[in-house]
Amino acid sequence: MLSYQHIYHAGNLADVQKHALLCVMLDYMGQKAKPMTYLESHSGRGLYDLSSDEAVKTGEAAAGIAVAEAWFDADHPYRRALQAVRDGFGETAYGGSPLLAAQLLRDGDKMHLAELHPREGDALEDAMVMYSAKLHRQDGFEMAHAVCPPEPRRGLLLIDPSYEIKTDYERIPAIIGKLHRKWNVGVIALWYPIMKDGSQSGMLRDLEALNLPKVLRHEVRFPPAKDKHRMVGSGMFIVNAPWGLADEAKALSARFASLT
């Protein structure tokens, strides 16, 4: 069983990049009347307490969302979703991707969330009890292949593994290629770490070689870490990127650049 627990990293700068872009995409897609489906392959527990010992120990939220929230206007989709989570769960609450997405989805939209870790899955079930989400206690890639193309067919899939399994870097391009062939209208968003040793480089070359449509690749770098982290930034590789997302990504890049 994998040991990764996101509570140590919730609200860090990687979350800021990923969640800001995710919320903008869902907000834009929600402006059309047609229903949609949100899918997530590696959901985690969905709700995090930034005052917990684990979160305080690393200080990543203090250097992340605590600083970055001021980058976003009160009506920005990410800021609205963050506030809705706090209104429901308390001032120190931080929503993972499933809970943030739930704030932006509408009646008639569907959610499919996969989480394989038993303890994280139990916590996810508790966090999402007020929302009509279908929880899958299985491998997230298997869930995505089983559900896609979803109903409603219009929608977004977030792939956000921990990369504890190093072969994920090798497997993911073929997985995304197959999912796109099954679901060519779907927005497929992959988060990945930027590692000092370039572990992600081969995966990105293989993804680019697929020549998928409307690809947006966005990367940000983090300020130098005192503890010599191997992860020096984060990226998003998005297929069928919604209109206007490139402008949001450009603005986000400028905000991150102000930190370094």
C-alpha positions as MATLAB code, in Angstrom:
seq = 'MLSYQHIYHAGNLADVQKHALLCVMLDYMGQKAKPMTYLESHSGRGLYDLSSDEAVKTGEAAAGIAVAEAWFDADHPYRRALQAVRDGFGETAYGGSPLLAAQLLRDGDKMHLAELHPREGDALEDAMVMYSAKLHRQDGFEMAHAVCPPEPRRGLLLIDPSYEIKTDYERIPAIIGKLHRKWNVGVIALWYPIMKDGSQSGMLRDLEALNLPKVLRHEVRFPPAKDKHRMVGSGMFIVNAPWGLADEAKALSARFASLT';
ca = [
       0.000    0.000    0.000;
       1.335    3.436   -0.913;
       2.314    5.628    2.036;
       1.862    9.120    0.584;
      -0.428   11.410    2.620;
      -1.129   14.840    1.182;
      -1.881   16.435    4.575;
       1.851   17.226    4.867;
       1.713   19.187    1.594;
      -1.858   20.525    1.376;
      -2.036   24.157    0.346;
       1.549   24.247   -0.888;
       2.637   26.091   -4.028;
       2.008   23.038   -6.211;
      -1.581   22.966   -4.952;
      -1.930   26.671   -5.707;
      -0.958   26.155   -9.349;
      -3.043   23.022   -9.814;
      -6.134   24.242   -7.996;
      -6.147   27.729   -9.514;
      -6.130   26.285  -13.043;
      -8.640   23.566  -12.132;
     -11.108   26.051  -10.654;
     -10.842   28.366  -13.655;
     -11.540   25.469  -16.023;
     -14.562   24.246  -14.083;
     -15.939   27.765  -13.719;
     -15.644   28.373  -17.456;
     -17.190   25.015  -18.338;
     -20.028   25.703  -15.919;
     -21.032   28.818  -17.813;
     -22.649   26.639  -20.475;
     -26.012   25.140  -19.616;
     -25.049   21.590  -20.604;
     -24.236   19.267  -17.686;
     -20.756   17.857  -17.263;
     -18.800   15.146  -15.459;
     -15.816   15.703  -13.175;
     -13.476   12.748  -12.663;
     -10.396   12.470  -10.471;
      -7.970    9.566  -10.486;
      -6.104   10.164   -7.200;
      -8.460   12.048   -4.915;
      -6.832   11.905   -1.490;
      -8.962   12.735    1.531;
     -10.576   15.821    0.014;
     -10.412   18.000    3.149;
      -7.349   19.141    5.072;
      -6.851   21.061    8.318;
      -3.965   23.480    7.870;
      -3.646   23.843   11.665;
      -2.891   20.107   12.023;
       0.502   18.970   13.305;
       1.298   17.453    9.927;
       0.611   20.631    7.959;
       2.377   22.877   10.458;
       5.408   20.564   10.578;
       6.326   21.103    6.932;
       5.296   24.761    6.737;
       4.340   24.273    3.098;
       0.889   25.839    3.432;
       2.402   28.829    5.243;
       4.709   29.344    2.258;
       1.953   28.465   -0.198;
      -1.716   29.407    0.049;
      -1.113   31.717    3.022;
       1.023   33.867    0.728;
      -0.644   33.191   -2.624;
      -4.294   33.756   -1.732;
      -3.759   37.507   -2.020;
      -2.878   36.988   -5.705;
      -6.520   36.285   -6.522;
      -9.457   38.687   -6.452;
     -12.410   37.758   -4.249;
     -14.461   36.752   -7.316;
     -11.763   34.489   -8.780;
     -13.082   30.889   -9.000;
     -10.254   29.535   -6.827;
     -10.790   32.180   -4.151;
     -14.563   31.586   -4.184;
     -14.112   27.836   -3.807;
     -11.610   28.285   -0.965;
     -14.016   30.547    0.891;
     -16.932   28.161    0.384;
     -14.861   25.354    1.936;
     -13.981   27.558    4.917;
     -17.603   28.578    5.339;
     -18.567   24.920    5.523;
     -15.665   23.430    7.461;
     -13.882   26.194    9.384;
     -11.248   28.859    8.854;
      -8.280   26.466    8.841;
      -9.870   24.100    6.309;
      -8.315   23.624    2.887;
     -10.134   21.751    0.168;
      -8.395   19.180   -1.955;
      -9.350   19.001   -5.613;
     -12.571   16.998   -5.044;
     -13.964   19.445   -2.493;
     -12.927   22.535   -4.460;
     -14.509   21.068   -7.589;
     -17.719   20.375   -5.671;
     -18.071   24.099   -4.927;
     -18.113   24.892   -8.647;
     -20.219   22.041  -10.008;
     -23.970   22.445  -10.416;
     -27.071   20.349   -9.921;
     -27.071   17.815  -12.713;
     -23.280   17.586  -12.932;
     -21.649   14.271  -11.964;
     -18.514   13.404   -9.992;
     -16.415   10.226  -10.046;
     -13.608   10.111   -7.460;
     -11.066    7.320   -7.084;
      -8.967    6.691   -3.974;
      -7.209    3.396   -3.300;
      -5.727    4.081    0.166;
      -8.289    2.804    2.754;
      -7.740    5.543    5.362;
      -7.681    8.338    2.813;
     -10.756    6.833    1.148;
     -12.662    6.818    4.447;
     -11.785   10.467    5.023;
     -12.805   11.318    1.451;
     -16.177    9.673    1.984;
     -16.709   11.790    5.114;
     -15.640   15.011    3.371;
     -17.923   14.443    0.393;
     -21.008   13.237    2.264;
     -22.955   16.394    1.364;
     -22.194   16.059   -2.345;
     -23.490   13.605   -4.908;
     -20.151   12.073   -5.794;
     -19.537    8.469   -6.803;
     -16.550    7.156   -4.851;
     -14.452    4.355   -6.346;
     -12.178    2.408   -3.989;
      -9.857    1.317   -6.785;
      -6.845    2.265   -8.828;
      -7.533    5.650  -10.382;
      -6.314    4.735  -13.846;
      -8.584    1.690  -13.846;
     -11.511    3.882  -12.803;
     -10.820    6.369  -15.588;
     -10.696    3.637  -18.216;
     -13.895    2.055  -16.860;
     -15.899    5.294  -16.690;
     -14.698    7.068  -19.846;
     -16.463    8.168  -21.884;
     -18.633    9.342  -18.984;
     -22.238   10.425  -18.984;
     -22.654   13.366  -19.326;
     -19.966   13.156  -21.978;
     -18.820   16.743  -21.569;
     -16.338   17.022  -18.716;
     -12.902   17.082  -17.144;
     -10.571   14.425  -15.762;
      -7.822   15.388  -13.300;
      -4.916   12.945  -13.070;
      -2.861   13.744   -9.996;
      -0.742   10.805   -8.804;
       1.913   11.055   -6.101;
       4.492    9.503   -8.449;
       5.572    7.179   -5.636;
       5.349    4.496   -8.300;
       8.218    5.593  -10.521;
       6.842    3.680  -13.511;
       3.972    6.204  -13.601;
       6.246    8.495  -15.581;
       6.543    5.792  -18.239;
       2.892    4.652  -18.170;
       1.035    7.937  -18.190;
       1.501    8.992  -21.840;
      -0.019    5.737  -23.108;
      -2.826    6.006  -20.545;
      -3.688    9.540  -21.622;
      -3.475    8.604  -25.300;
      -5.934    5.754  -24.789;
      -8.307    7.873  -22.712;
      -8.323   10.575  -25.373;
      -9.148    8.038  -28.084;
     -12.120    6.842  -26.003;
     -13.178   10.354  -24.973;
     -11.957   12.835  -27.534;
     -14.112   15.718  -26.243;
     -12.913   15.435  -22.647;
     -10.561   17.849  -20.946;
      -7.718   15.733  -19.524;
      -5.519   17.578  -17.013;
      -2.327   15.969  -15.714;
      -0.403   17.406  -12.782;
       3.284   16.514  -12.498;
       6.233   17.530  -10.316;
       9.286   19.205  -11.781;
      12.182   17.302  -10.253;
      15.740   18.460   -9.935;
      16.920   15.262  -11.632;
      14.523   15.674  -14.564;
      12.493   12.523  -13.794;
       9.509   14.040  -15.618;
      11.369   14.831  -18.855;
      10.817   11.534  -20.695;
       7.109   11.538  -19.833;
       6.711   15.032  -21.237;
       8.538   14.140  -24.454;
       6.220   11.178  -24.928;
       3.154   13.289  -24.199;
       4.190   15.946  -26.707;
       4.790   13.225  -29.314;
       1.119   12.196  -29.099;
       0.139   15.468  -30.849;
      -3.042   15.774  -28.822;
      -5.413   18.685  -29.518;
      -5.467   22.062  -27.775;
      -2.640   21.220  -25.404;
      -1.627   23.722  -22.747;
       1.575   22.946  -20.857;
       2.170   25.226  -17.908;
       5.076   25.086  -15.478;
       6.092   27.150  -12.459;
       9.215   27.131  -10.330;
       9.399   27.440   -6.565;
      11.750   29.567   -4.476;
      14.907   27.694   -3.423;
      14.159   25.448   -0.461;
      16.398   25.383    2.607;
      15.990   21.628    2.947;
      17.135   20.891   -0.607;
      13.832   19.511   -1.937;
      14.147   17.359   -5.020;
      10.932   18.958   -6.358;
      11.707   22.431   -7.653;
       8.425   23.247   -9.392;
       5.194   21.834  -10.743;
       3.432   21.528  -14.057;
       0.102   20.913  -15.726;
      -0.331   19.220  -19.101;
      -3.896   19.838  -20.293;
      -5.575   18.311  -23.338;
      -8.532   20.181  -24.867;
      -7.686   23.180  -22.695;
     -10.727   25.468  -22.382;
     -10.746   28.866  -24.050;
      -9.010   31.581  -22.029;
      -6.964   29.230  -19.869;
      -3.696   30.327  -21.496;
      -4.295   33.879  -20.240;
      -4.906   32.599  -16.712;
      -1.742   30.488  -16.896;
       0.290   33.487  -18.049;
      -0.973   35.590  -15.133;
      -0.194   32.745  -12.727;
       3.349   32.485  -14.089;
       3.921   36.167  -13.329;
       2.702   35.690   -9.759;
       5.047   32.758   -9.193;
       7.934   34.682  -10.743;
       7.489   37.351   -8.056;
       8.485   34.751   -5.421;
      11.847   33.843   -6.929;
];
